[in-house]
Amino acid sequence: MTMRGWRLGVVAVLAAICVSGPGRPEVIRTASDLGPLPADRYDFTPQDYQRSQRASALLDRQCMQRRGHPDFPLDPRDPSDPFVMTAVSTDYGALDLATARRWGYGWDPATSQDFRPKGRRMTNAEYADFPACNAESNRRLMRGIDLKRDWLYASTRAIEVDKAVKRDPRLRAAWAVWSRCVAEQGFTRYTDPVAAYTDSAWQRGSDGNTRHTQRERATAAADVTCKRRHHTAEVWHAARARNQAVDIARHRDRYAAGLQALQTYRSNIADVLRKIG
């Protein structure tokens, strides 16, 4: 799970036009609506995650069978269920107005059930052997990859790139416009959307969810409304694209090595799925 003078009028409108791309929906509801970013091709995707989970589960079961657990499930539960964290935010904070009005900066508690394992609980004996098998599975999937130098290099650079994005004068100006818009509707004058999303006033529980109070939901709705009115997410996305492109150009060889490591990982996953899937 990574996170947080410009004149108004004609300049703001022109900026919004410039960052909007062909085919982009008129209303931004998800981060994917904003389009791809330069660093996307170097990073782990949701499909990579799903395939890696499947491959790891198959390897785990195979290993557990060798250790004397013939009916080990593919998607086992721990002997006692831990809290399940459900990530629902985007890199741009809240974007969907209907969700903001209903759940504020949190989410439907029923969503957490979707992320719980579907298999039976592990026995204590299985649970004792599982860590060793899981470590073995990870080594198999990471075969041929230099973890310290190359693995997900773009993710390590993302921290520095994000610092540069936050210093971007066009983005800081857009945040100031957004902040004033939210305050004018009677809510806290936050420095940026991340500050609104992470406000301790929402009293997140141990699972990360909020209390969905009327104040929270109204603030989130104002947040999204102001983003739409002033094209905040679009300006933000453009700032990320600019800074990522610069960083990739400066470290082209390292990004290329990181991409090769990611491709090796995908190849390892495909090999496991082909042989025992």
C-alpha positions in Angstrom: 0.0 0.0 0.0 2.8 4.7 -1.0 1.1 8.7 0.1 0.8 13.7 0.5 1.9 33.4 -7.6 -0.4 32.0 -10.1 -3.1 34.3 -11.3 -6.7 33.2 -11.4 -9.1 33.5 -14.2 -7.7 33.0 -17.7 -4.5 31.4 -16.6 -6.2 28.7 -14.5 -8.6 27.9 -17.4 -5.7 27.6 -19.9 -3.8 25.3 -17.5 -6.8 23.1 -17.2 -7.1 22.9 -20.9 -3.5 22.1 -21.4 -3.4 19.2 -18.9 -6.5 17.6 -20.3 -5.7 14.9 -22.9 -7.6 13.3 -25.7 -10.1 10.7 -24.6 -10.1 11.9 -21.0 -13.6 11.8 -19.4 -15.1 15.2 -18.6 -15.6 14.3 -15.0 -12.6 12.7 -13.1 -13.9 9.9 -10.7 -10.8 7.7 -10.5 -7.0 8.2 -10.9 -7.2 6.0 -14.1 -9.4 8.7 -15.6 -6.4 11.0 -15.7 -4.5 8.7 -18.0 -1.1 7.0 -17.7 2.1 8.5 -16.3 5.7 8.1 -17.6 6.8 6.0 -14.7 3.8 3.6 -14.9 5.6 1.2 -17.3 8.4 0.7 -14.7 6.1 -0.2 -11.8 4.2 -3.1 -10.4 0.6 -3.3 -11.8 -2.6 -4.6 -10.2 -2.4 -7.5 -12.7 1.2 -8.2 -11.6 -0.1 -8.4 -8.1 -2.9 -10.8 -8.9 -0.7 -13.1 -10.9 2.0 -13.0 -8.2 -0.5 -13.9 -5.5 -1.7 -16.9 -7.6 1.8 -18.1 -8.3 2.9 -17.7 -4.7 -0.2 -19.6 -3.5 0.6 -22.4 -5.8 4.2 -22.6 -4.7 3.2 -22.4 -1.0 0.8 -25.3 -1.4 3.4 -27.4 -3.2 5.9 -26.7 -0.5 3.4 -27.4 2.3 2.4 -30.7 0.7 6.1 -31.7 0.8 6.1 -30.9 4.5 3.2 -33.2 5.2 0.2 -31.0 4.7 -1.6 -32.6 1.7 -4.8 -30.6 1.8 -3.3 -27.2 2.3 -5.7 -24.5 0.8 -4.7 -22.0 -1.9 -6.1 -19.1 0.0 -5.7 -19.9 3.7 -6.8 -17.9 6.7 -4.6 -17.4 9.7 -5.5 -19.3 12.9 -6.8 -15.9 14.2 -7.9 -13.2 11.8 -5.8 -10.0 11.8 -7.3 -6.6 11.0 -7.7 -6.1 7.2 -6.7 -2.7 5.9 -8.5 -1.6 2.8 -6.9 1.1 0.7 -9.4 3.2 -1.2 -7.7 6.5 -1.6 -5.9 7.7 -4.7 -2.7 9.6 -5.1 -4.9 12.7 -5.5 -7.1 12.1 -2.5 -10.9 11.8 -2.8 -12.1 12.0 -6.4 -15.6 10.4 -6.6 -18.4 12.7 -5.5 -20.9 10.0 -4.8 -18.5 8.1 -2.6 -17.4 11.3 -0.8 -21.1 12.1 0.0 -21.8 8.6 1.3 -18.5 7.6 3.0 -16.5 10.8 3.4 -12.8 9.9 3.5 -13.5 6.2 4.4 -15.3 3.4 2.7 -18.1 0.9 2.9 -17.1 -1.5 5.7 -18.4 -4.4 3.6 -15.6 -3.7 1.1 -13.1 -5.2 3.6 -14.7 -8.6 3.3 -13.5 -8.7 -0.4 -9.9 -8.8 0.7 -10.2 -11.6 3.3 -8.9 -15.0 2.4 -11.5 -17.4 1.1 -10.0 -20.7 2.3 -10.2 -22.4 5.6 -8.1 -21.5 8.6 -4.6 -23.0 8.9 -4.0 -25.5 11.6 -1.4 -24.6 14.2 0.9 -27.2 12.6 0.4 -25.7 9.1 0.9 -22.2 10.5 4.3 -23.2 12.0 5.5 -24.4 8.6 4.0 -21.7 6.4 6.6 -18.9 6.9 9.4 -21.2 5.6 7.4 -22.2 2.6 6.4 -18.6 1.8 10.0 -17.5 2.0 10.9 -20.3 -0.4 8.2 -19.2 -2.8 9.4 -15.6 -2.7 12.9 -16.7 -3.6 11.6 -18.7 -6.5 9.7 -15.7 -7.9 12.6 -13.3 -7.3 15.2 -15.6 -9.1 17.7 -13.7 -11.2 16.8 -10.3 -9.7 19.2 -8.0 -7.9 16.9 -6.9 -5.1 19.0 -4.1 -3.7 20.0 -2.5 -7.0 17.2 -3.1 -9.5 14.0 -4.3 -7.9 11.2 -1.8 -8.5 13.7 1.0 -8.9 10.9 3.4 -10.0 9.2 2.9 -6.6 12.3 4.0 -4.8 12.7 7.0 -7.0 9.0 7.9 -6.5 9.8 9.2 -3.1 12.2 11.8 -4.5 10.0 12.6 -7.4 7.1 13.2 -5.1 9.1 15.7 -3.2 9.8 17.6 -6.4 6.1 17.4 -7.4 5.2 19.1 -4.1 7.6 21.9 -4.9 6.1 22.5 -8.3 4.9 26.1 -8.4 1.9 25.4 -10.7 0.7 22.6 -8.4 1.2 24.7 -5.3 -0.8 27.4 -6.9 -3.6 24.9 -7.8 -3.6 23.7 -4.2 -4.0 27.2 -3.0 -7.0 27.8 -5.2 -8.5 24.4 -4.1 -7.8 25.3 -0.4 -9.6 28.6 -0.7 -12.5 27.0 -2.5 -13.0 24.5 0.4 -12.6 27.2 3.0 -15.2 29.4 1.3 -17.7 26.6 1.8 -17.2 26.7 5.5 -14.6 24.0 6.0 -11.0 23.9 7.2 -8.4 25.6 5.0 -6.2 22.7 4.3 -2.8 23.1 2.7 -3.5 20.3 0.1 -6.0 17.4 -0.5 -3.7 15.0 1.3 -4.1 17.0 4.5 -7.8 16.9 4.2 -7.8 13.1 3.6 -5.5 12.5 6.6 -7.1 14.9 9.1 -7.1 13.3 12.5 -10.6 14.7 13.1 -12.0 11.7 11.0 -10.9 9.4 13.8 -9.8 6.4 11.8 -10.1 3.1 13.5 -7.6 0.2 13.6 -8.7 -0.9 10.2 -8.1 2.6 8.7 -11.7 3.4 8.1 -13.3 6.6 9.3 -16.5 7.3 11.3 -18.4 8.8 8.3 -19.7 11.8 10.3 -21.8 14.4 8.7 -18.9 16.9 8.9 -16.5 14.5 7.4 -18.8 13.6 4.5 -19.6 17.3 3.8 -15.9 18.2 3.8 -15.1 15.3 1.4 -17.9 16.4 -0.9 -16.6 20.0 -0.9 -13.1 18.7 -1.5 -14.2 16.8 -4.6 -16.4 19.6 -5.8 -13.5 22.1 -5.6 -11.2 19.7 -7.4 -13.6 19.4 -10.2 -14.3 23.1 -10.4 -10.7 24.1 -10.6 -9.2 20.9 -12.3 -6.9 20.3 -9.3 -6.4 16.6 -10.1 -5.5 17.4 -13.7 -2.9 20.0 -12.7 -1.5 17.6 -10.2 -1.3 14.8 -12.7 0.5 17.0 -15.2 3.0 18.0 -12.5 3.7 14.3 -11.7 4.1 13.6 -15.4 6.6 16.4 -15.9 8.7 15.5 -12.9 8.7 11.8 -13.7 9.8 12.4 -17.3 12.7 14.5 -16.0 13.8 11.9 -13.5 13.6 9.1 -16.1 15.7 11.1 -18.5 18.3 11.7 -15.7 18.5 8.0 -14.6 17.7 6.2 -17.9 20.1 3.3 -17.3 18.8 2.6 -13.8 15.2 2.8 -14.9 16.0 0.4 -17.7 17.6 -2.0 -15.3 14.6 -1.8 -13.0 12.3 -2.5 -15.9 14.4 -5.6 -16.8 14.1 -6.8 -13.2 10.3 -6.4 -13.4 10.2 -8.3 -16.7 12.3 -11.1 -15.1 9.8 -11.2 -12.2 6.9 -11.5 -14.7 8.7 -14.2 -16.5 9.2 -16.1 -13.3 5.5 -15.8 -12.5 4.5 -17.0 -16.0 6.8 -20.0 -15.6 5.2 -21.0 -12.3 1.7 -20.6 -13.6 2.6 -22.6 -16.8 4.1 -25.5 -14.8 1.9 -25.8 -11.8 -1.1 -23.5 -12.5 
